[in-house]
Amino acid sequence: MALVPVGSDHSIAGIIHVQIVRDDAAADPQAAFSAQINAPNLGMQTLPLNNDSTLNFPVRSGAMTGTIHVEVDDFRTLPAGASPSAATAIACSIVFKLQEFFSITLGSVPVTAALK
């Protein structure tokens, strides 16, 4: 399994870093891509890029604590409507939200990536 970076690193709120990677050995577009997420006091976490994929991790700043909720929205194969075997690329958004008593969107990463 060789993970190949796709595009450049993205920054969310200036402290969370996201790198999209592709597994060259995976043929299924829903298994080929993931996001490597690096945040303070978290280390590296991996979020598969497919529908219904989520990740939660705690954040703390002074006396304030909360949870960052990360979700993959609107995952689709390209060209539009292509079956996994006929797809040439994927597209989705990775959305980062701070959740405590309310939910606020910190930012998102739009993803479009070719399979090969």
N, C-alpha and C positions, 0 to 999 in steps of 0.2 A: 504494500500500500504506500504509494508515493503521493504525499500531499503537496500540491502545487499552489502557491499564492495566486489569487485572481485579483488584479488591480492593486491599488495601494491601501494602506491601513486607514481606517476611519476613526474619528474621535467623536464621542458623545459626551456632552457637558464638560469637555476638557479633561476628563479623568478616566473615562472608559474607552478602551481601544478595541477595535473590531477588525479582524482580517478574514476575508473570505478565502476559503481554500477548496480545491477540487481534488478528489481521489481519482487518479488516473486509471486505477484498476476497476472502478465501478462503472457498469454499463447503464444502470437505471438512473435517470436524472434526479429522482427523489432520494437517492442514496449517495450521489456523487459529490454533493456540495455541503459544506458546513461553515459555520462562523466560529472563529476562535476569539473568545471574549476575555480580555484582561482588564481587571479592575483592582483598585487598592484593597488589600486584605482578602482578596479572593483567589488570586492565582489565575491560571489559565483554565477556562471552562469551554466546552465545545457544545454548540447548538446545531443539530442537524437542520438543514434547510429543506423543509417539507411542510405540508399543511398540518396544522395543529401542534407544531413543535413550540415548546415554551421552556423557559428557564427562570428560576427565581433565586435571588441571592440577597443577603442582608447588607445594609450599608449603615455606617455610624459616623456621625460628625459631632463631636462634643456630646451634649446630652440628647441630641436628636438621633433617633434611629428610624429606620424604614426598610422597605423591601423594594428592590428593583425587579420588575417583571419584564421579561423580554419575550416577545412573541413574533413568529413568522406570519405575516399577513399576505394574502392574495398570491400564494405560490402557484405558478403556472408554467407549463412547458411551452416552448416556442418552436416553430411557428404556432400561433394560437390554435388550440384544439388538437395539437399533435399527440399521438400516443407516445408513451415513454420510448418505445423502440424507434420511432420516427423523429423524435425531438432532436433539435440541434443546439438548443440553449434553454435556460430557465430564467425566470424573472420573479421577484418577490420584494417585500419590504420587511426589514427587521426593525421592530418598534420597541423602544425602551421607555418604560413608565415607572415613576416613583409612586409607590403605594403606601399609604399609612391610613389616615382617616379619609383621605380623598385620593384621587389618581391624577397625576399630571404627567403629560408626555414630555420626556426630556429630549427626545430626538429620534430620528429614524435613519436607516441606511437603505437606500434603494439599490437593489441588486439585479443586474442583468449579466449573465455569464454564459459563454459558449461551452459546450461539452468537450470539445477537443481543440 
